Amino acid sequence: MSTEQPLPNLTPNQNDRAPEHIARARAYALQHTVKTDNLIPATVSYQSQGRLLLVGPEDRIRRAASLLPAGVKPTLLVSEAVHDAEAADLEAIFDATAALAALTLREPRLTGYLGQFQLTGLNGQGEQVNLAGLCFPQQGFPQQAAAVSEQPREPRFDLVADLGRAPLFALERPPVGYLHLADDDGLAERLAELCALTGIFDKPRYFRLDPEACAFTARGVPGCSRCLDVCPTDALKPINGRIQIDPHLCQGFGSCASACPTGAIAYHQPDANTSGDYLFRLLKHYREAGGEAPQLLIAGENEREWVEAELTRLPANWLPVWVEESASLGIESWFAALAYGASAVGIALGDDAPASVRALVERELASAAVLLAGAGLAADRIALFNPDAGEPVSCWPAIALLEKPLKGDKRENLFAAFDALWQANEGNREPLAVPHGAPYGSVELKESDCTLCMGCVAVCPSRALHAVGHTPGLNFIEQDCIQCGMCEKACPEQAIVLTPRLQPVPETRRAVQSLKAEEAACCIRCSKPFAPASMIRRIQQKLAGHSHFQNEAAQRLLMCEDCRVKDVFAALAADPVSQLKV
């Protein structure tokens, strides 16, 4: 359990634009709101023995080898032509590293992470070889590595310094233990930092994955891939029709959890309910201490230094919310904060934030702007924090609309907060036009084309589309639809069309809509309803002239599945000898 680190004391001399009681209220809220993070968080482990691979042009990797800390013996792999044949120190670095053999492979391919790097490539005969297996034959892991059960016993490199022109990992955030050195500035210092990664290291397991709630695919029909599109570390992979996350590659940016419309991927450091509880209590304590119009500023640890500097220049009603990564709190948390009594929410993203993470936050903000307008609020109540835009002057009135923190799943929390804001501000009653790709919308059914085959129901991951019950029919609940598109792709009659939008009226959005209903065909033997009557009539018409569906066989089309089987075997049971006739 840890408390929020208080900001430097703000007095009227430091921030004379804020009343003294506002500054006191902020200090009180930050000092008395305890973060209830996990005392023993789930972790993943890395083990590194310091086996270093230097890969790139021979002159650059030999220069790097000559600058390594004492005791480090690297493997050299030449993957490119000499970088600078005219360099003044070329002869000296080759003499200094003459004891090190340089290997050569074509088309090198690197995979893995700290302690588990593998490099494969083509040798002179065009054969695919594993470099670690070539360099460390029959060695594998020592006995003490058995403590790290997640790592296989096979030769590997622990660290990789890539000095090639193009990085072997074309990722926004490459794995821990890999370093791409585009130039030689500060080469010795950067190599020393890399080589210091020797030993056993633990880091948090940042996510929780619920495969049953995932809308990636169902029955072979592709659906939502929002998480795959925003991961800057390539930690998410589709394997056998399911999303899997490699915890060793995950660096906790939280963009996958924010992008996931169902909550199948949830941030776990801390979890959403813990974060929501903290926001609720922080705002409650601020109000109890006499604070007014609180504005939250969500910032990750990477942004802490410059955000703290900016906060000393902002009015004292700005309350910082420190998280592991800014993108780990998504749109449901932003709206919950407003419903808890925040007048505005700012999200701080540093200049070094991955482009995919920034793009995700901006897309979510575009959706938030539409929802805010629909709830009768100014669209910029939730926005990126931009210190260069000048001091924010907006100070909207705010009131706590919820008496306790929300404890539902991601989508439930978002709509509960939105509904509270919509009702309090007498929001718009017309459907809202959400941005393309947003996980809100309806489905339009071409009723005349629909055969009620229920293929759409079979693939719907959220039960937005579901059967009526014992009679043929198709129902729909708009609030549950995430616009994954699986129903549209699965429909054999192409009778479904997605309609992106958000219905702001809670009762309408949550209501069960009947898209199609019709009479049932009842079994001529037992009278059980077993199929839509229109479907049976259509089948009869299509098979009317078929030789295999005449007389008794034609009658079986009017039976349920149980009676149909009984009828087929009734004649065989009465005259078993007939089965032997050819």
C-alpha positions in Angstrom: 0.0 0.0 0.0 1.4 3.4 -0.9 0.3 7.0 -0.5 0.3 9.6 -3.2 3.5 11.6 -3.1 2.5 15.2 -2.2 3.5 18.1 -4.4 5.8 20.8 -3.0 3.7 22.9 -0.6 1.8 25.6 -2.6 1.4 28.9 -0.8 -0.1 32.1 -2.2 3.5 33.2 -2.9 4.1 30.2 -5.1 0.8 30.3 -6.8 -1.0 33.6 -6.1 -3.7 32.8 -8.7 -5.2 30.1 -6.4 -7.1 30.9 -3.2 -5.3 29.5 -0.2 -8.1 27.2 0.7 -7.9 25.5 -2.7 -4.2 24.9 -2.2 -4.9 23.4 1.2 -7.6 21.2 -0.1 -5.3 19.8 -2.8 -2.6 19.1 -0.3 -5.1 17.4 2.0 -6.5 15.2 -0.8 -3.2 14.1 -2.1 -1.8 13.3 1.4 -4.9 11.5 2.7 -5.9 9.4 -0.3 -4.2 6.1 -0.1 -3.5 4.0 -3.1 -4.6 0.4 -2.5 -2.3 -1.3 -5.0 -1.5 -4.9 -4.7 0.9 -5.6 -1.9 2.3 -8.7 -3.8 1.7 -8.0 -7.5 2.0 -10.8 -10.0 5.4 -10.7 -11.7 7.3 -12.2 -14.6 11.0 -13.0 -14.4 14.0 -12.6 -16.6 17.4 -14.3 -16.2 20.5 -13.0 -17.9 24.1 -14.3 -17.7 25.4 -11.4 -19.7 26.0 -13.3 -23.0 26.2 -10.3 -25.4 25.7 -10.4 -29.1 27.1 -7.5 -31.2 25.6 -7.4 -34.7 26.2 -5.0 -37.5 29.1 -3.7 -39.8 32.4 -5.3 -38.7 34.1 -2.0 -38.0 31.3 -0.8 -35.7 30.9 -4.0 -33.8 34.7 -4.3 -33.2 34.8 -0.7 -32.0 31.9 -1.6 -29.6 33.8 -4.7 -28.5 36.8 -2.6 -27.7 34.8 -0.4 -25.4 33.0 -3.1 -23.4 33.4 -3.4 -19.6 36.1 -5.7 -18.4 35.1 -9.4 -18.3 32.5 -9.1 -21.1 33.3 -11.5 -24.0 30.8 -10.8 -26.8 29.8 -12.8 -29.9 30.4 -10.8 -33.1 28.1 -11.1 -36.1 28.8 -9.3 -39.3 25.6 -8.5 -41.1 26.6 -5.5 -43.2 29.6 -4.1 -45.2 32.1 -1.9 -43.3 30.5 1.3 -42.2 33.5 3.6 -42.5 36.5 2.2 -44.2 38.4 5.5 -43.8 38.0 5.8 -40.0 41.2 6.9 -38.3 40.9 4.3 -35.6 40.1 1.4 -37.9 43.4 -0.4 -37.6 43.6 0.1 -33.8 40.2 -1.4 -33.1 40.9 -4.4 -35.3 44.2 -4.9 -33.4 42.5 -4.6 -30.1 39.8 -7.2 -30.9 42.0 -9.6 -33.0 41.3 -12.4 -30.5 37.5 -12.2 -31.3 36.3 -14.1 -34.3 33.6 -12.5 -36.4 30.9 -14.7 -37.8 28.8 -13.9 -40.9 25.2 -14.8 -41.6 22.8 -13.5 -44.3 19.3 -12.3 -43.7 19.6 -12.3 -39.9 16.3 -12.6 -37.9 16.1 -11.8 -34.2 13.5 -12.9 -31.7 13.1 -12.9 -27.9 13.8 -10.7 -25.0 16.3 -10.3 -22.1 17.9 -13.7 -21.4 16.1 -15.3 -24.3 17.3 -13.9 -27.6 17.7 -16.1 -30.6 19.2 -15.1 -33.9 18.8 -17.2 -37.1 20.2 -16.6 -40.5 21.6 -18.2 -43.7 25.2 -19.5 -43.7 27.4 -19.8 -46.8 25.6 -22.9 -48.0 22.2 -21.2 -47.7 21.2 -23.3 -44.7 19.2 -21.8 -41.9 21.2 -21.9 -38.6 20.7 -20.8 -35.0 23.6 -18.6 -34.0 23.4 -19.3 -30.3 23.3 -23.1 -30.9 26.4 -22.7 -33.1 28.3 -20.6 -30.5 27.2 -22.4 -27.3 26.8 -26.1 -28.3 25.6 -28.5 -25.7 25.6 -25.8 -23.0 22.1 -24.5 -22.6 21.2 -23.3 -19.1 23.1 -24.0 -15.9 21.3 -25.9 -13.1 20.3 -22.8 -11.2 18.1 -21.7 -14.1 15.6 -24.4 -13.1 14.2 -21.8 -10.7 12.9 -19.8 -13.6 10.5 -22.4 -14.9 9.1 -20.2 -17.7 12.4 -20.3 -19.7 13.4 -23.3 -21.8 16.8 -24.9 -21.5 18.4 -24.0 -24.8 21.4 -21.9 -25.9 20.5 -18.3 -26.2 21.9 -14.8 -26.0 21.0 -12.6 -23.1 21.7 -9.2 -24.5 21.9 -7.8 -28.0 23.5 -4.6 -29.2 22.4 -3.9 -32.8 24.7 -1.5 -34.7 23.2 -2.0 -38.1 21.7 0.7 -40.2 18.2 -0.8 -39.9 17.2 -2.2 -36.5 16.5 -6.0 -36.3 13.4 -5.2 -34.3 11.2 -2.8 -36.3 9.1 -1.9 -33.2 8.2 1.3 -31.5 9.4 -0.2 -28.2 11.8 -3.1 -28.7 12.2 -5.8 -26.0 14.1 -5.4 -22.8 17.8 -6.3 -23.3 18.0 -5.1 -26.9 19.6 -1.8 -27.9 19.9 -0.3 -31.3 22.8 2.0 -31.6 22.4 4.2 -34.7 25.6 6.2 -34.0 28.7 6.0 -31.8 27.9 8.9 -29.5 28.3 7.8 -25.9 28.9 4.3 -27.1 30.8 3.1 -24.1 28.3 4.5 -21.6 25.3 2.9 -23.4 27.0 -0.4 -23.7 27.9 -0.4 -20.0 24.2 0.2 -19.2 23.2 -2.7 -21.4 25.8 -5.1 -19.9 24.6 -4.2 -16.4 21.5 -6.2 -17.1 23.0 -9.4 -15.6 21.2 -11.4 -13.0 17.6 -12.2 -12.2 15.0 -9.4 -12.8 11.3 -9.2 -11.9 8.7 -6.9 -13.4 4.9 -6.6 -12.9 2.5 -8.7 -15.0 0.7 -5.7 -16.3 -2.4 -7.3 -17.8 -5.3 -9.7 -17.1 -6.7 -11.6 -20.1 -10.1 -13.2 -20.2 -10.3 -15.2 -23.5 -14.0 -15.9 -23.0 -14.8 -12.2 -23.3 -12.5 -11.6 -26.3 -14.2 -10.7 -29.6 -11.2 -11.4 -31.8 -12.8 -14.4 -33.6 -15.7 -16.9 -33.2 -16.3 -20.1 -35.2 -13.6 -19.0 -37.7 -15.2 -15.6 -38.3 -12.7 -12.7 -37.8 -13.9 -9.9 -35.5 -12.3 -7.2 -33.4 -8.5 -6.6 -33.7 -8.3 -3.3 -31.8 -5.7 -4.5 -29.3 -3.4 -5.8 -32.0 -3.4 -2.5 -33.8 -2.1 -0.5 -30.8 0.5 -2.6 -29.1 3.9 -0.8 -29.5 5.9 -3.9 -28.3 4.3 -6.6 -30.5 3.5 -8.6 -27.3 0.0 -9.6 -28.6 -0.3 -12.4 -31.1 -3.2 -14.3 -32.7 -2.5 -18.0 -32.0 -5.1 -20.7 -33.0 -7.8 -18.1 -33.3 -7.2 -16.5 -29.9 -5.3 -13.5 -28.7 -2.3 -14.3 -26.5 0.0 -11.9 -24.7 3.7 -12.6 -24.1 4.2 -11.1 -20.6 8.0 -10.8 -21.2 7.5 -8.6 -24.2 4.7 -6.5 -22.6 6.0 -3.2 -21.2 2.8 -2.0 -19.6 1.7 0.8 -21.9 -1.9 -0.1 -21.3 -3.1 0.8 -24.8 -4.4 -2.7 -25.4 -6.6 -2.5 -22.3 -7.9 1.0 -23.3 -8.6 -0.2 -26.9 -10.4 -3.4 -25.8 -14.2 -2.8 -26.0 -15.2 -5.8 -23.9 -12.7 -5.6 -21.1 -11.2 -9.0 -22.1 -7.8 -7.3 -21.6 -7.7 -5.3 -18.4 -4.8 -3.4 -16.9 -3.7 -5.1 -13.7 -1.2 -2.7 -12.2 -3.5 -1.6 -10.6 -6.8 -3.0 -11.8 -9.6 -0.8 -13.1 -11.7 -1.0 -9.9 -8.8 -0.1 -7.7 -8.0 2.9 -10.0 -11.7 4.0 -10.0 -11.9 3.7 -6.2 -8.8 5.9 -5.9 -10.3 8.6 -8.2 -13.5 8.6 -6.2 -11.8 9.0 -2.8 -9.4 11.6 -4.1 -12.2 13.9 -5.3 -14.2 13.2 -2.2 -11.3 14.2 0.1 -10.7 17.3 -2.0 -14.4 18.4 -1.6 -14.4 17.6 2.1 -11.4 19.9 2.5 -13.2 22.8 0.9 -11.9 22.4 -2.7 -13.8 23.6 -5.7 -14.0 22.7 -9.4 -11.3 19.9 -9.3 -9.5 19.2 -12.6 -7.7 15.8 -12.8 -4.4 15.5 -14.6 -3.6 11.8 -15.5 0.1 11.3 -16.0 2.4 8.3 -16.2 5.7 8.0 -14.3 7.6 8.9 -17.5 5.8 12.3 -17.5 6.2 13.0 -13.7 9.1 15.4 -13.9 7.7 17.8 -16.4 4.1 17.5 -15.1 5.2 18.4 -11.6 7.0 21.4 -13.0 3.8 22.5 -14.9 1.6 22.0 -11.8 3.5 24.6 -9.9 2.4 27.1 -12.5 -1.2 26.0 -12.7 -4.1 26.8 -10.4 -4.3 24.6 -7.3 -7.5 22.9 -8.4 -5.5 20.7 -10.7 -5.0 17.3 -9.0 -2.4 14.9 -10.4 -3.2 11.2 -10.8 0.0 9.3 -11.1 -0.3 6.0 -13.0 2.2 3.5 -14.5 1.3 4.7 -18.0 -1.1 7.5 -19.1 -3.0 5.2 -21.5 -3.8 2.7 -18.8 -6.8 4.7 -17.8 -9.3 4.7 -20.6 -12.6 6.4 -21.6 -14.6 4.7 -18.9 -12.2 6.1 -16.2 -12.4 9.6 -17.7 -16.2 9.6 -17.6 -16.3 8.1 -14.2 -14.1 10.9 -12.9 -16.6 13.5 -14.2 -19.4 11.6 -12.6 -17.4 11.5 -9.3 -17.2 15.3 -9.3 -14.3 16.3 -11.5 -14.9 19.4 -13.6 -12.4 18.3 -16.3 -9.9 15.6 -17.0 -6.5 16.1 -18.7 -4.3 13.3 -20.1 -0.5 14.0 -20.1 1.5 12.3 -22.9 5.2 13.0 -23.2 7.0 13.6 -26.5 8.5 10.1 -26.3 5.1 8.3 -26.1 4.9 5.7 -28.8 3.0 6.9 -31.9 0.5 4.0 -31.6 -0.3 4.9 -28.0 -0.8 8.6 -28.9 -3.0 7.7 -31.9 -5.2 5.5 -29.6 -5.6 8.2 -27.0 -6.5 10.7 -29.7 -9.1 8.3 -31.1 -10.6 7.7 -27.7 -10.7 11.4 -27.1 -12.6 11.9 -30.4 -15.2 9.4 -29.1 -15.2 11.1 -25.7 -15.9 14.5 -27.4 -19.0 13.0 -29.1 -20.3 11.5 -25.9 -19.7 14.7 -23.9 -21.6 16.7 -26.4 -24.4 14.1 -26.3 -24.5 14.4 -22.5 -24.8 18.2 -22.7 -21.2 19.0 -21.7 -18.4 20.9 -23.4 -16.3 18.6 -25.6 -13.0 19.8 -24.1 -13.8 18.7 -20.6 -11.7 15.7 -21.4 -8.6 16.5 -23.5 -4.9 16.0 -23.9 -2.9 18.2 -21.5 -0.9 20.7 -23.6 1.3 23.0 -21.5 2.3 25.0 -24.6 -1.3 26.1 -25.2 -1.1 28.5 -22.3 -2.8 28.3 -18.9 -6.3 26.7 -19.1 -8.9 29.2 -18.0 -12.0 26.9 -18.0 -13.3 26.2 -14.6 -16.6 24.4 -15.0 -18.8 23.8 -12.0 -18.9 20.2 -11.0 -21.0 18.0 -8.7 -20.6 14.4 -7.6 -23.4 12.5 -9.3 -22.5 9.0 -7.9 -22.5 8.1 -4.2 -20.0 5.3 -4.5 -17.4 4.1 -7.0 -18.4 2.0 -10.0 -17.7 -1.7 -9.7 -18.9 -3.2 -13.0 -17.0 -4.2 -16.1 -15.5 -1.7 -18.5 -18.6 -1.1 -20.6 -21.0 -1.1 -17.6 -18.9 1.6 -15.9 -18.7 3.8 -19.0 -22.5 3.8 -19.6 -23.3 4.2 -15.9 -21.1 7.3 -15.8 -22.4 8.6 -19.1 -26.0 8.1 -18.0 -25.5 10.0 -14.8 -24.0 12.9 -16.7 -26.7 12.8 -19.4 -29.5 12.8 -16.9 -28.0 15.6 -14.8 -27.4 17.8 -17.9 -30.6 16.9 -19.8 -28.5 15.6 -22.7 -29.3 15.1 -26.4 -32.0 12.5 -27.2 -31.0 11.9 -30.9 -28.5 9.2 -31.8 -24.9 10.4 -31.8 -22.6 10.1 -34.8 -19.5 8.4 -33.3 -16.1 8.2 -35.2 -15.4 5.4 -37.6 -14.2 2.3 -35.7 -15.7 3.3 -32.3 -17.2 0.3 -30.5 -20.7 1.7 -30.3 -23.5 1.2 -32.7 -26.6 -0.7 -34.0 -27.3 -3.3 -36.6 -29.7 -2.8 -39.4 -31.5 -6.0 -40.6 -32.8 -6.5 -44.1 -35.8 -8.4 -42.7 -36.9 -9.9 -46.1 -33.5 -11.5 -46.6 -33.1 -12.9 -43.1 -33.9 -16.6 -42.8 -33.4 -16.6 -39.0 -30.6 -19.2 -39.4 -29.0 -17.7 -36.2 -25.5 -17.6 -37.6 -25.2 -14.1 -36.3 -26.2 -15.2 -32.8 -23.7 -18.0 -32.9 -20.7 -15.6 -33.4 -21.9 -12.6 -31.4 -19.4 -12.2 -28.5 -21.5 -10.0 -26.3 -25.0 -11.3 -26.8 -26.1 -8.1 -28.3 -27.8 -10.3 -30.9 -29.7 -13.2 -29.3 -32.6 -15.6 -30.0 -36.0 -14.8 -28.7 -36.5 -18.1 -27.0 -38.8 -21.0 -28.0 -40.2 -19.1 -31.0 -38.2 -18.1 -34.1 -36.9 -14.5 -33.7 -33.9 -12.3 -33.5 -33.4 -9.7 -30.7 -30.9 -7.0 -30.3 -29.6 -4.8 -27.4 -27.7 -1.7 -28.6 -25.7 -1.1 -25.4 -24.0 -4.5 -25.7 -23.0 -4.1 -29.4 -19.2 -3.4 -29.9 -19.4 -3.3 -33.7 -16.9 -6.1 -34.1 -18.5 -7.0 -37.5 -18.6 -10.8 -36.9 -22.4 -10.9 -37.4 -22.1 -9.0 -40.7 -19.4 -11.4 -41.9 -21.2 -14.6 -40.7 -24.6 -13.8 -42.3 -25.0 -16.1 -45.4 -27.7 -13.8 -46.8 -25.8 -10.5 -46.2 -28.9 -9.3 -44.4 -26.9 -7.4 -41.6 -25.4 -3.9 -41.9 -23.5 -2.3 -39.1 -24.5 1.3 -38.1 -21.9 3.2 -36.0 -23.7 5.5 -33.5 -24.5 5.9 -29.8 -28.0 6.1 -28.6 -27.9 8.5 -25.6 -31.2 7.7 -24.1 -30.5 5.0 -21.5 -33.8 3.2 -21.7 -33.7 3.0 -25.5 -30.1 1.9 -25.5 -30.7 -0.9 -23.0 -34.0 -2.0 -24.4 -34.4 -5.4 -26.1 -35.4 -4.7 -29.8 -37.1 -7.3 -31.9 -35.4 -7.3 -35.3 -37.5 -10.1 -36.7 -40.0 -12.6 -35.4 -42.3 -15.1 -37.1 -44.4 -18.2 -36.5 -42.8 -21.5 -35.8 -43.1 -24.7 -37.8 -44.4 -27.3 -35.3 -43.4 -31.0 -35.6 -46.2 -33.0 -37.1 -45.5 -35.8 -34.7 -44.9 -34.2 -31.3 -46.0 -30.6 -32.0 -42.7 -29.1 -30.8 -41.7 -25.8 -32.4 -38.4 -26.6 -34.2 -37.7 -24.0 -37.0 -39.1 -20.9 -38.6 -42.1 -21.7 -40.8 -40.8 -19.7 -43.7 -37.6 -21.7 -43.7 -39.4 -25.0 -43.8 -41.6 -23.7 -46.7 -38.5 -22.6 -48.6 -36.8 -26.0 -48.1 -40.0 -27.8 -49.3 -40.1 -25.7 -52.4 -36.4 -26.3 -53.2 -36.6 -30.1 -52.6 -40.0 -30.7 -54.2 -38.6 -32.4 -57.3 -35.7 -34.2 -55.6 -35.8 -38.0 -55.8 -34.6 -38.4 -52.2 -37.3 -36.3 -50.7 -40.5 -38.0 -51.8 -43.3 -39.7 -49.9 -42.1 -40.5 -46.3 -38.9 -38.6 -46.8 -40.8 -35.4 -47.7 -42.9 -35.8 -44.5 -39.7 -35.9 -42.4 -39.0 -32.3 -43.4 -42.0 -31.4 -41.2 -40.6 -33.2 -38.2 -38.3 -32.0 -35.4 -34.8 -33.4 -35.2 -35.8 -36.1 -32.6 -38.9 -37.4 -34.4 -37.0 -37.4 -37.8 -34.4 -39.8 -36.4 -37.1 -42.0 -34.8 -39.0 -42.1 -38.1 -35.9 -43.1 -40.1 -35.1 -46.1 -37.8 -38.7 -47.1 -37.2 -38.9 -49.1 -40.6 -35.5 -50.6 -40.0 -36.5 -51.8 -36.5 -39.7 -53.3 -37.9 -38.0 -55.3 -40.7 -34.2 -55.7 -39.9 -33.8 -58.3 -42.6 -34.5 -55.7 -45.2 -31.1 -54.1 -44.3 -29.4 -57.1 -45.8 -31.1 -56.8 -49.2 -28.9 -55.4 -51.9 
